[in-house]
C-alpha cells in the first residue's frame, strides 16, 4: 500500500492521485490491521467494477 499512500504522512502519493483523478475516483485506505474492513472495501470495488463493465457498449 506504500505505493499508493505515504506511510509517514498518510497522504496519497502524487503519481497515484493523478490516476485517481483521471478515472474520477476517490482513494480511501483501509485502517491498518483491520481485516474485516478490508473485505468491505474489496466488495465495494467489485460492485463498482461490475457496474463499469456492464455499461460499456459492445464493440
mmCIF file as Biopython writes it, N, C-alpha, C and O atoms, coordinates in Angstrom:
data_model
#
loop_
_atom_site.group_PDB
_atom_site.id
_atom_site.type_symbol
_atom_site.label_atom_id
_atom_site.label_alt_id
_atom_site.label_comp_id
_atom_site.label_asym_id
_atom_site.label_entity_id
_atom_site.label_seq_id
_atom_site.pdbx_PDB_ins_code
_atom_site.Cartn_x
_atom_site.Cartn_y
_atom_site.Cartn_z
_atom_site.occupancy
_atom_site.B_iso_or_equiv
_atom_site.auth_seq_id
_atom_site.auth_asym_id
_atom_site.pdbx_PDB_model_num
ATOM 1   N N  . UNK A ? 1  ? 0.817   -1.184 0.000   1.0 0.0 1  A 1 
ATOM 2   C CA . UNK A ? 1  ? 0.000   0.000  0.000   1.0 0.0 1  A 1 
ATOM 3   C C  . UNK A ? 1  ? 0.865   1.252  0.000   1.0 0.0 1  A 1 
ATOM 4   O O  . UNK A ? 1  ? 0.361   2.343  -0.267  1.0 0.0 1  A 1 
ATOM 5   N N  . UNK A ? 2  ? 2.149   1.121  0.292   1.0 0.0 2  A 1 
ATOM 6   C CA . UNK A ? 2  ? 3.026   2.287  0.322   1.0 0.0 2  A 1 
ATOM 7   C C  . UNK A ? 2  ? 3.196   2.906  -1.060  1.0 0.0 2  A 1 
ATOM 8   O O  . UNK A ? 2  ? 3.614   4.058  -1.170  1.0 0.0 2  A 1 
ATOM 9   N N  . UNK A ? 3  ? 2.878   2.158  -2.122  1.0 0.0 3  A 1 
ATOM 10  C CA . UNK A ? 3  ? 2.954   2.735  -3.458  1.0 0.0 3  A 1 
ATOM 11  C C  . UNK A ? 3  ? 1.792   3.690  -3.710  1.0 0.0 3  A 1 
ATOM 12  O O  . UNK A ? 3  ? 1.853   4.506  -4.629  1.0 0.0 3  A 1 
ATOM 13  N N  . UNK A ? 4  ? 0.743   3.598  -2.911  1.0 0.0 4  A 1 
ATOM 14  C CA . UNK A ? 4  ? -0.430  4.454  -3.057  1.0 0.0 4  A 1 
ATOM 15  C C  . UNK A ? 4  ? -0.462  5.538  -1.987  1.0 0.0 4  A 1 
ATOM 16  O O  . UNK A ? 4  ? -0.703  6.707  -2.290  1.0 0.0 4  A 1 
ATOM 17  N N  . UNK A ? 5  ? -0.220  5.157  -0.744  1.0 0.0 5  A 1 
ATOM 18  C CA . UNK A ? 5  ? -0.290  6.098  0.376   1.0 0.0 5  A 1 
ATOM 19  C C  . UNK A ? 5  ? 1.050   6.141  1.095   1.0 0.0 5  A 1 
ATOM 20  O O  . UNK A ? 5  ? 1.622   5.101  1.423   1.0 0.0 5  A 1 
ATOM 21  N N  . UNK A ? 6  ? 1.542   7.339  1.334   1.0 0.0 6  A 1 
ATOM 22  C CA . UNK A ? 6  ? 2.796   7.521  2.043   1.0 0.0 6  A 1 
ATOM 23  C C  . UNK A ? 6  ? 2.596   7.096  3.494   1.0 0.0 6  A 1 
ATOM 24  O O  . UNK A ? 6  ? 1.766   7.679  4.192   1.0 0.0 6  A 1 
ATOM 25  N N  . UNK A ? 7  ? 3.342   6.087  3.966   1.0 0.0 7  A 1 
ATOM 26  C CA . UNK A ? 7  ? 3.142   5.600  5.338   1.0 0.0 7  A 1 
ATOM 27  C C  . UNK A ? 7  ? 3.471   6.635  6.413   1.0 0.0 7  A 1 
ATOM 28  O O  . UNK A ? 7  ? 2.911   6.584  7.508   1.0 0.0 7  A 1 
ATOM 29  N N  . UNK A ? 8  ? 4.369   7.569  6.115   1.0 0.0 8  A 1 
ATOM 30  C CA . UNK A ? 8  ? 4.761   8.570  7.110   1.0 0.0 8  A 1 
ATOM 31  C C  . UNK A ? 8  ? 3.695   9.643  7.293   1.0 0.0 8  A 1 
ATOM 32  O O  . UNK A ? 8  ? 3.407   10.055 8.416   1.0 0.0 8  A 1 
ATOM 33  N N  . UNK A ? 9  ? 3.112   10.094 6.185   1.0 0.0 9  A 1 
ATOM 34  C CA . UNK A ? 9  ? 2.151   11.193 6.256   1.0 0.0 9  A 1 
ATOM 35  C C  . UNK A ? 9  ? 0.700   10.742 6.162   1.0 0.0 9  A 1 
ATOM 36  O O  . UNK A ? 9  ? -0.203  11.445 6.616   1.0 0.0 9  A 1 
ATOM 37  N N  . UNK A ? 10 ? 0.475   9.564  5.569   1.0 0.0 10 A 1 
ATOM 38  C CA . UNK A ? 10 ? -0.894  9.099  5.379   1.0 0.0 10 A 1 
ATOM 39  C C  . UNK A ? 10 ? -1.587  9.745  4.189   1.0 0.0 10 A 1 
ATOM 40  O O  . UNK A ? 10 ? -2.796  9.591  4.015   1.0 0.0 10 A 1 
ATOM 41  N N  . UNK A ? 11 ? -0.828  10.468 3.364   1.0 0.0 11 A 1 
ATOM 42  C CA . UNK A ? 11 ? -1.396  11.150 2.193   1.0 0.0 11 A 1 
ATOM 43  C C  . UNK A ? 11 ? -1.171  10.306 0.936   1.0 0.0 11 A 1 
ATOM 44  O O  . UNK A ? 11 ? -0.231  9.514  0.868   1.0 0.0 11 A 1 
ATOM 45  N N  . UNK A ? 12 ? -2.034  10.484 -0.040  1.0 0.0 12 A 1 
ATOM 46  C CA . UNK A ? 12 ? -1.943  9.754  -1.302  1.0 0.0 12 A 1 
ATOM 47  C C  . UNK A ? 12 ? -0.732  10.262 -2.088  1.0 0.0 12 A 1 
ATOM 48  O O  . UNK A ? 12 ? -0.485  11.465 -2.169  1.0 0.0 12 A 1 
ATOM 49  N N  . UNK A ? 13 ? 0.022   9.310  -2.667  1.0 0.0 13 A 1 
ATOM 50  C CA . UNK A ? 13 ? 1.170   9.677  -3.494  1.0 0.0 13 A 1 
ATOM 51  C C  . UNK A ? 13 ? 0.703   10.475 -4.701  1.0 0.0 13 A 1 
ATOM 52  O O  . UNK A ? 13 ? -0.375  10.211 -5.234  1.0 0.0 13 A 1 
ATOM 53  N N  . UNK A ? 14 ? 1.493   11.442 -5.141  1.0 0.0 14 A 1 
ATOM 54  C CA . UNK A ? 14 ? 1.124   12.312 -6.263  1.0 0.0 14 A 1 
ATOM 55  C C  . UNK A ? 14 ? 0.890   11.515 -7.539  1.0 0.0 14 A 1 
ATOM 56  O O  . UNK A ? 14 ? -0.030  11.822 -8.297  1.0 0.0 14 A 1 
ATOM 57  N N  . UNK A ? 15 ? 1.714   10.491 -7.789  1.0 0.0 15 A 1 
ATOM 58  C CA . UNK A ? 15 ? 1.554   9.697  -9.010  1.0 0.0 15 A 1 
ATOM 59  C C  . UNK A ? 15 ? 0.223   8.955  -9.016  1.0 0.0 15 A 1 
ATOM 60  O O  . UNK A ? 15 ? -0.419  8.846  -10.060 1.0 0.0 15 A 1 
ATOM 61  N N  . UNK A ? 16 ? -0.193  8.450  -7.873  1.0 0.0 16 A 1 
ATOM 62  C CA . UNK A ? 16 ? -1.464  7.728  -7.810  1.0 0.0 16 A 1 
ATOM 63  C C  . UNK A ? 16 ? -2.642  8.687  -7.794  1.0 0.0 16 A 1 
ATOM 64  O O  . UNK A ? 16 ? -3.714  8.353  -8.300  1.0 0.0 16 A 1 
ATOM 65  N N  . UNK A ? 17 ? -2.466  9.861  -7.230  1.0 0.0 17 A 1 
ATOM 66  C CA . UNK A ? 17 ? -3.539  10.852 -7.210  1.0 0.0 17 A 1 
ATOM 67  C C  . UNK A ? 17 ? -3.917  11.255 -8.627  1.0 0.0 17 A 1 
ATOM 68  O O  . UNK A ? 17 ? -5.092  11.477 -8.917  1.0 0.0 17 A 1 
ATOM 69  N N  . UNK A ? 18 ? -2.923  11.352 -9.519  1.0 0.0 18 A 1 
ATOM 70  C CA . UNK A ? 18 ? -3.198  11.687 -10.917 1.0 0.0 18 A 1 
ATOM 71  C C  . UNK A ? 18 ? -4.035  10.598 -11.585 1.0 0.0 18 A 1 
ATOM 72  O O  . UNK A ? 18 ? -4.939  10.902 -12.363 1.0 0.0 18 A 1 
ATOM 73  N N  . UNK A ? 19 ? -3.744  9.346  -11.290 1.0 0.0 19 A 1 
ATOM 74  C CA . UNK A ? 19 ? -4.515  8.234  -11.856 1.0 0.0 19 A 1 
ATOM 75  C C  . UNK A ? 19 ? -5.942  8.265  -11.324 1.0 0.0 19 A 1 
ATOM 76  O O  . UNK A ? 19 ? -6.893  8.104  -12.088 1.0 0.0 19 A 1 
ATOM 77  N N  . UNK A ? 20 ? -6.095  8.467  -10.034 1.0 0.0 20 A 1 
ATOM 78  C CA . UNK A ? 20 ? -7.427  8.524  -9.431  1.0 0.0 20 A 1 
ATOM 79  C C  . UNK A ? 20 ? -8.235  9.676  -10.012 1.0 0.0 20 A 1 
ATOM 80  O O  . UNK A ? 20 ? -9.429  9.528  -10.277 1.0 0.0 20 A 1 
ATOM 81  N N  . UNK A ? 21 ? -7.598  10.807 -10.210 1.0 0.0 21 A 1 
ATOM 82  C CA . UNK A ? 21 ? -8.289  11.966 -10.786 1.0 0.0 21 A 1 
ATOM 83  C C  . UNK A ? 21 ? -8.719  11.680 -12.223 1.0 0.0 21 A 1 
ATOM 84  O O  . UNK A ? 21 ? -9.812  12.067 -12.636 1.0 0.0 21 A 1 
ATOM 85  N N  . UNK A ? 22 ? -7.862  11.003 -12.979 1.0 0.0 22 A 1 
ATOM 86  C CA . UNK A ? 22 ? -8.181  10.668 -14.369 1.0 0.0 22 A 1 
ATOM 87  C C  . UNK A ? 22 ? -9.445  9.806  -14.445 1.0 0.0 22 A 1 
ATOM 88  O O  . UNK A ? 22 ? -10.301 10.024 -15.302 1.0 0.0 22 A 1 
ATOM 89  N N  . UNK A ? 23 ? -9.552  8.830  -13.547 1.0 0.0 23 A 1 
ATOM 90  C CA . UNK A ? 23 ? -10.704 7.930  -13.553 1.0 0.0 23 A 1 
ATOM 91  C C  . UNK A ? 23 ? -11.883 8.468  -12.743 1.0 0.0 23 A 1 
ATOM 92  O O  . UNK A ? 23 ? -12.950 7.855  -12.726 1.0 0.0 23 A 1 
ATOM 93  N N  . UNK A ? 24 ? -11.702 9.594  -12.080 1.0 0.0 24 A 1 
ATOM 94  C CA . UNK A ? 24 ? -12.793 10.203 -11.328 1.0 0.0 24 A 1 
ATOM 95  C C  . UNK A ? 24 ? -13.192 9.436  -10.088 1.0 0.0 24 A 1 
ATOM 96  O O  . UNK A ? 24 ? -14.376 9.345  -9.762  1.0 0.0 24 A 1 
ATOM 97  N N  . UNK A ? 25 ? -12.221 8.890  -9.401  1.0 0.0 25 A 1 
ATOM 98  C CA . UNK A ? 25 ? -12.496 8.128  -8.182  1.0 0.0 25 A 1 
ATOM 99  C C  . UNK A ? 25 ? -11.774 8.757  -6.994  1.0 0.0 25 A 1 
ATOM 100 O O  . UNK A ? 25 ? -10.824 9.523  -7.160  1.0 0.0 25 A 1 
ATOM 101 N N  . UNK A ? 26 ? -12.237 8.425  -5.807  1.0 0.0 26 A 1 
ATOM 102 C CA . UNK A ? 26 ? -11.595 8.870  -4.572  1.0 0.0 26 A 1 
ATOM 103 C C  . UNK A ? 26 ? -10.830 7.699  -3.965  1.0 0.0 26 A 1 
ATOM 104 O O  . UNK A ? 26 ? -11.231 6.543  -4.099  1.0 0.0 26 A 1 
ATOM 105 N N  . UNK A ? 27 ? -9.744  8.008  -3.307  1.0 0.0 27 A 1 
ATOM 106 C CA . UNK A ? 27 ? -8.931  6.986  -2.649  1.0 0.0 27 A 1 
ATOM 107 C C  . UNK A ? 27 ? -9.261  6.995  -1.170  1.0 0.0 27 A 1 
ATOM 108 O O  . UNK A ? 27 ? -9.105  8.012  -0.495  1.0 0.0 27 A 1 
ATOM 109 N N  . UNK A ? 28 ? -9.717  5.857  -0.670  1.0 0.0 28 A 1 
ATOM 110 C CA . UNK A ? 28 ? -9.979  5.695  0.764   1.0 0.0 28 A 1 
ATOM 111 C C  . UNK A ? 28 ? -9.256  4.441  1.225   1.0 0.0 28 A 1 
ATOM 112 O O  . UNK A ? 28 ? -9.601  3.333  0.816   1.0 0.0 28 A 1 
ATOM 113 N N  . UNK A ? 29 ? -8.269  4.614  2.064   1.0 0.0 29 A 1 
ATOM 114 C CA . UNK A ? 29 ? -7.469  3.481  2.528   1.0 0.0 29 A 1 
ATOM 115 C C  . UNK A ? 29 ? -8.124  2.806  3.728   1.0 0.0 29 A 1 
ATOM 116 O O  . UNK A ? 29 ? -8.784  3.450  4.543   1.0 0.0 29 A 1 
ATOM 117 N N  . UNK A ? 30 ? -7.928  1.513  3.815   1.0 0.0 30 A 1 
ATOM 118 C CA . UNK A ? 30 ? -8.389  0.768  4.991   1.0 0.0 30 A 1 
ATOM 119 C C  . UNK A ? 30 ? -7.447  1.081  6.154   1.0 0.0 30 A 1 
ATOM 120 O O  . UNK A ? 30 ? -6.246  1.260  5.949   1.0 0.0 30 A 1 
ATOM 121 N N  . UNK A ? 31 ? -7.983  1.148  7.367   1.0 0.0 31 A 1 
ATOM 122 C CA . UNK A ? 31 ? -7.088  1.301  8.512   1.0 0.0 31 A 1 
ATOM 123 C C  . UNK A ? 31 ? -6.179  0.069  8.618   1.0 0.0 31 A 1 
ATOM 124 O O  . UNK A ? 31 ? -6.619  -1.039 8.314   1.0 0.0 31 A 1 
ATOM 125 N N  . UNK A ? 32 ? -4.935  0.241  9.037   1.0 0.0 32 A 1 
ATOM 126 C CA . UNK A ? 32 ? -4.040  -0.912 9.134   1.0 0.0 32 A 1 
ATOM 127 C C  . UNK A ? 32 ? -4.552  -1.943 10.139  1.0 0.0 32 A 1 
ATOM 128 O O  . UNK A ? 32 ? -5.140  -1.611 11.168  1.0 0.0 32 A 1 
ATOM 129 N N  . UNK A ? 33 ? -4.303  -3.191 9.799   1.0 0.0 33 A 1 
ATOM 130 C CA . UNK A ? 33 ? -4.645  -4.340 10.652  1.0 0.0 33 A 1 
ATOM 131 C C  . UNK A ? 33 ? -6.148  -4.423 10.961  1.0 0.0 33 A 1 
ATOM 132 O O  . UNK A ? 33 ? -6.538  -4.712 12.092  1.0 0.0 33 A 1 
ATOM 133 N N  . UNK A ? 34 ? -6.974  -4.170 9.961   1.0 0.0 34 A 1 
ATOM 134 C CA . UNK A ? 34 ? -8.425  -4.306 10.115  1.0 0.0 34 A 1 
ATOM 135 C C  . UNK A ? 34 ? -8.941  -5.228 9.009   1.0 0.0 34 A 1 
ATOM 136 O O  . UNK A ? 34 ? -9.473  -4.769 7.998   1.0 0.0 34 A 1 
ATOM 137 N N  . UNK A ? 35 ? -8.779  -6.499 9.215   1.0 0.0 35 A 1 
ATOM 138 C CA . UNK A ? 35 ? -9.129  -7.483 8.190   1.0 0.0 35 A 1 
ATOM 139 C C  . UNK A ? 35 ? -10.585 -7.434 7.764   1.0 0.0 35 A 1 
ATOM 140 O O  . UNK A ? 35 ? -10.875 -7.554 6.573   1.0 0.0 35 A 1 
ATOM 141 N N  . UNK A ? 36 ? -11.513 -7.260 8.700   1.0 0.0 36 A 1 
ATOM 142 C CA . UNK A ? 36 ? -12.926 -7.267 8.324   1.0 0.0 36 A 1 
ATOM 143 C C  . UNK A ? 36 ? -13.296 -6.019 7.521   1.0 0.0 36 A 1 
ATOM 144 O O  . UNK A ? 36 ? -14.224 -6.081 6.714   1.0 0.0 36 A 1 
ATOM 145 N N  . UNK A ? 37 ? -12.620 -4.911 7.707   1.0 0.0 37 A 1 
ATOM 146 C CA . UNK A ? 37 ? -12.880 -3.710 6.917   1.0 0.0 37 A 1 
ATOM 147 C C  . UNK A ? 37 ? -12.365 -3.892 5.494   1.0 0.0 37 A 1 
ATOM 148 O O  . UNK A ? 37 ? -12.964 -3.392 4.542   1.0 0.0 37 A 1 
ATOM 149 N N  . UNK A ? 38 ? -11.259 -4.607 5.356   1.0 0.0 38 A 1 
ATOM 150 C CA . UNK A ? 38 ? -10.671 -4.849 4.041   1.0 0.0 38 A 1 
ATOM 151 C C  . UNK A ? 38 ? -11.669 -5.566 3.136   1.0 0.0 38 A 1 
ATOM 152 O O  . UNK A ? 38 ? -11.766 -5.237 1.953   1.0 0.0 38 A 1 
ATOM 153 N N  . UNK A ? 39 ? -12.395 -6.514 3.651   1.0 0.0 39 A 1 
ATOM 154 C CA . UNK A ? 39 ? -13.382 -7.240 2.853   1.0 0.0 39 A 1 
ATOM 155 C C  . UNK A ? 39 ? -14.495 -6.341 2.357   1.0 0.0 39 A 1 
ATOM 156 O O  . UNK A ? 39 ? -14.968 -6.493 1.230   1.0 0.0 39 A 1 
ATOM 157 N N  . UNK A ? 40 ? -14.916 -5.403 3.193   1.0 0.0 40 A 1 
ATOM 158 C CA . UNK A ? 40 ? -15.982 -4.477 2.790   1.0 0.0 40 A 1 
ATOM 159 C C  . UNK A ? 40 ? -15.506 -3.573 1.665   1.0 0.0 40 A 1 
ATOM 160 O O  . UNK A ? 40 ? -16.268 -3.268 0.747   1.0 0.0 40 A 1 
ATOM 161 N N  . UNK A ? 41 ? -14.263 -3.146 1.729   1.0 0.0 41 A 1 
ATOM 162 C CA . UNK A ? 41 ? -13.707 -2.287 0.681   1.0 0.0 41 A 1 
ATOM 163 C C  . UNK A ? 41 ? -13.576 -3.069 -0.619  1.0 0.0 41 A 1 
ATOM 164 O O  . UNK A ? 41 ? -13.905 -2.558 -1.689  1.0 0.0 41 A 1 
ATOM 165 N N  . UNK A ? 42 ? -13.097 -4.305 -0.530  1.0 0.0 42 A 1 
ATOM 166 C CA . UNK A ? 42 ? -12.945 -5.110 -1.736  1.0 0.0 42 A 1 
ATOM 167 C C  . UNK A ? 42 ? -14.299 -5.395 -2.376  1.0 0.0 42 A 1 
ATOM 168 O O  . UNK A ? 42 ? -14.397 -5.412 -3.603  1.0 0.0 42 A 1 
ATOM 169 N N  . UNK A ? 43 ? -15.333 -5.616 -1.592  1.0 0.0 43 A 1 
ATOM 170 C CA . UNK A ? 43 ? -16.663 -5.849 -2.136  1.0 0.0 43 A 1 
ATOM 171 C C  . UNK A ? 43 ? -17.182 -4.603 -2.851  1.0 0.0 43 A 1 
ATOM 172 O O  . UNK A ? 43 ? -17.805 -4.715 -3.907  1.0 0.0 43 A 1 
ATOM 173 N N  . UNK A ? 44 ? -16.938 -3.424 -2.294  1.0 0.0 44 A 1 
ATOM 174 C CA . UNK A ? 44 ? -17.347 -2.179 -2.945  1.0 0.0 44 A 1 
ATOM 175 C C  . UNK A ? 44 ? -16.610 -2.003 -4.269  1.0 0.0 44 A 1 
ATOM 176 O O  . UNK A ? 44 ? -17.194 -1.544 -5.251  1.0 0.0 44 A 1 
ATOM 177 N N  . UNK A ? 45 ? -15.335 -2.366 -4.299  1.0 0.0 45 A 1 
ATOM 178 C CA . UNK A ? 45 ? -14.574 -2.297 -5.549  1.0 0.0 45 A 1 
ATOM 179 C C  . UNK A ? 45 ? -15.139 -3.260 -6.579  1.0 0.0 45 A 1 
ATOM 180 O O  . UNK A ? 45 ? -15.226 -2.926 -7.761  1.0 0.0 45 A 1 
ATOM 181 N N  . UNK A ? 46 ? -15.522 -4.447 -6.144  1.0 0.0 46 A 1 
ATOM 182 C CA . UNK A ? 46 ? -16.097 -5.441 -7.047  1.0 0.0 46 A 1 
ATOM 183 C C  . UNK A ? 46 ? -17.410 -4.929 -7.648  1.0 0.0 46 A 1 
ATOM 184 O O  . UNK A ? 46 ? -17.631 -5.058 -8.852  1.0 0.0 46 A 1 
ATOM 185 N N  . UNK A ? 47 ? -18.265 -4.358 -6.829  1.0 0.0 47 A 1 
ATOM 186 C CA . UNK A ? 47 ? -19.543 -3.826 -7.309  1.0 0.0 47 A 1 
ATOM 187 C C  . UNK A ? 47 ? -19.301 -2.698 -8.307  1.0 0.0 47 A 1 
ATOM 188 O O  . UNK A ? 47 ? -19.960 -2.635 -9.345  1.0 0.0 47 A 1 
ATOM 189 N N  . UNK A ? 48 ? -18.364 -1.811 -7.999  1.0 0.0 48 A 1 
ATOM 190 C CA . UNK A ? 48 ? -18.069 -0.697 -8.905  1.0 0.0 48 A 1 
ATOM 191 C C  . UNK A ? 48 ? -17.534 -1.212 -10.242 1.0 0.0 48 A 1 
ATOM 192 O O  . UNK A ? 48 ? -17.909 -0.705 -11.299 1.0 0.0 48 A 1 
ATOM 193 N N  . UNK A ? 49 ? -16.664 -2.210 -10.194 1.0 0.0 49 A 1 
ATOM 194 C CA . UNK A ? 49 ? -16.110 -2.759 -11.432 1.0 0.0 49 A 1 
ATOM 195 C C  . UNK A ? 49 ? -17.196 -3.428 -12.268 1.0 0.0 49 A 1 
ATOM 196 O O  . UNK A ? 49 ? -17.210 -3.282 -13.491 1.0 0.0 49 A 1 
ATOM 197 N N  . UNK A ? 50 ? -18.101 -4.153 -11.628 1.0 0.0 50 A 1 
ATOM 198 C CA . UNK A ? 50 ? -19.172 -4.817 -12.373 1.0 0.0 50 A 1 
ATOM 199 C C  . UNK A ? 50 ? -20.085 -3.803 -13.042 1.0 0.0 50 A 1 
ATOM 200 O O  . UNK A ? 50 ? -20.504 -4.005 -14.181 1.0 0.0 50 A 1 
ATOM 201 N N  . UNK A ? 51 ? -20.395 -2.723 -12.354 1.0 0.0 51 A 1 
ATOM 202 C CA . UNK A ? 51 ? -21.241 -1.686 -12.946 1.0 0.0 51 A 1 
ATOM 203 C C  . UNK A ? 51 ? -20.545 -1.012 -14.113 1.0 0.0 51 A 1 
ATOM 204 O O  . UNK A ? 51 ? -21.182 -0.676 -15.111 1.0 0.0 51 A 1 
ATOM 205 N N  . UNK A ? 52 ? -19.233 -0.813 -13.993 1.0 0.0 52 A 1 
ATOM 206 C CA . UNK A ? 52 ? -18.469 -0.182 -15.061 1.0 0.0 52 A 1 
ATOM 207 C C  . UNK A ? 52 ? -18.511 -1.059 -16.319 1.0 0.0 52 A 1 
ATOM 208 O O  . UNK A ? 52 ? -18.795 -0.568 -17.411 1.0 0.0 52 A 1 
ATOM 209 N N  . UNK A ? 53 ? -18.230 -2.346 -16.163 1.0 0.0 53 A 1 
ATOM 210 C CA . UNK A ? 53 ? -18.170 -3.234 -17.338 1.0 0.0 53 A 1 
ATOM 211 C C  . UNK A ? 53 ? -19.545 -3.410 -17.968 1.0 0.0 53 A 1 
ATOM 212 O O  . UNK A ? 53 ? -19.639 -3.549 -19.188 1.0 0.0 53 A 1 
ATOM 213 N N  . UNK A ? 54 ? -20.613 -3.409 -17.177 1.0 0.0 54 A 1 
ATOM 214 C CA . UNK A ? 54 ? -21.951 -3.575 -17.734 1.0 0.0 54 A 1 
ATOM 215 C C  . UNK A ? 54 ? -22.366 -2.399 -18.596 1.0 0.0 54 A 1 
ATOM 216 O O  . UNK A ? 54 ? -23.138 -2.573 -19.539 1.0 0.0 54 A 1 
ATOM 217 N N  . UNK A ? 55 ? -21.871 -1.201 -18.295 1.0 0.0 55 A 1 
ATOM 218 C CA . UNK A ? 55 ? -22.276 -0.003 -19.008 1.0 0.0 55 A 1 
ATOM 219 C C  . UNK A ? 55 ? -21.455 0.277  -20.261 1.0 0.0 55 A 1 
ATOM 220 O O  . UNK A ? 55 ? -21.758 1.215  -20.998 1.0 0.0 55 A 1 
ATOM 221 N N  . UNK A ? 56 ? -20.424 -0.520 -20.511 1.0 0.0 56 A 1 
ATOM 222 C CA . UNK A ? 56 ? -19.630 -0.299 -21.716 1.0 0.0 56 A 1 
ATOM 223 C C  . UNK A ? 56 ? -20.381 -0.813 -22.935 1.0 0.0 56 A 1 
ATOM 224 O O  . UNK A ? 56 ? -20.996 -1.877 -22.873 1.0 0.0 56 A 1 
ATOM 225 N N  . UNK A ? 57 ? -20.344 -0.086 -24.028 1.0 0.0 57 A 1 
ATOM 226 C CA . UNK A ? 57 ? -21.006 -0.585 -25.238 1.0 0.0 57 A 1 
ATOM 227 C C  . UNK A ? 57 ? -20.228 -1.732 -25.842 1.0 0.0 57 A 1 
ATOM 228 O O  . UNK A ? 57 ? -19.005 -1.786 -25.714 1.0 0.0 57 A 1 
ATOM 229 N N  . UNK A ? 58 ? -20.904 -2.635 -26.487 1.0 0.0 58 A 1 
ATOM 230 C CA . UNK A ? 58 ? -20.226 -3.741 -27.168 1.0 0.0 58 A 1 
ATOM 231 C C  . UNK A ? 58 ? -19.607 -3.224 -28.447 1.0 0.0 58 A 1 
ATOM 232 O O  . UNK A ? 58 ? -20.210 -2.425 -29.163 1.0 0.0 58 A 1 
ATOM 233 N N  . UNK A ? 59 ? -18.391 -3.688 -28.733 1.0 0.0 59 A 1 
ATOM 234 C CA . UNK A ? 59 ? -17.721 -3.235 -29.951 1.0 0.0 59 A 1 
ATOM 235 C C  . UNK A ? 59 ? -17.511 -4.371 -30.909 1.0 0.0 59 A 1 
ATOM 236 O O  . UNK A ? 59 ? -16.959 -4.171 -31.992 1.0 0.0 59 A 1 
#
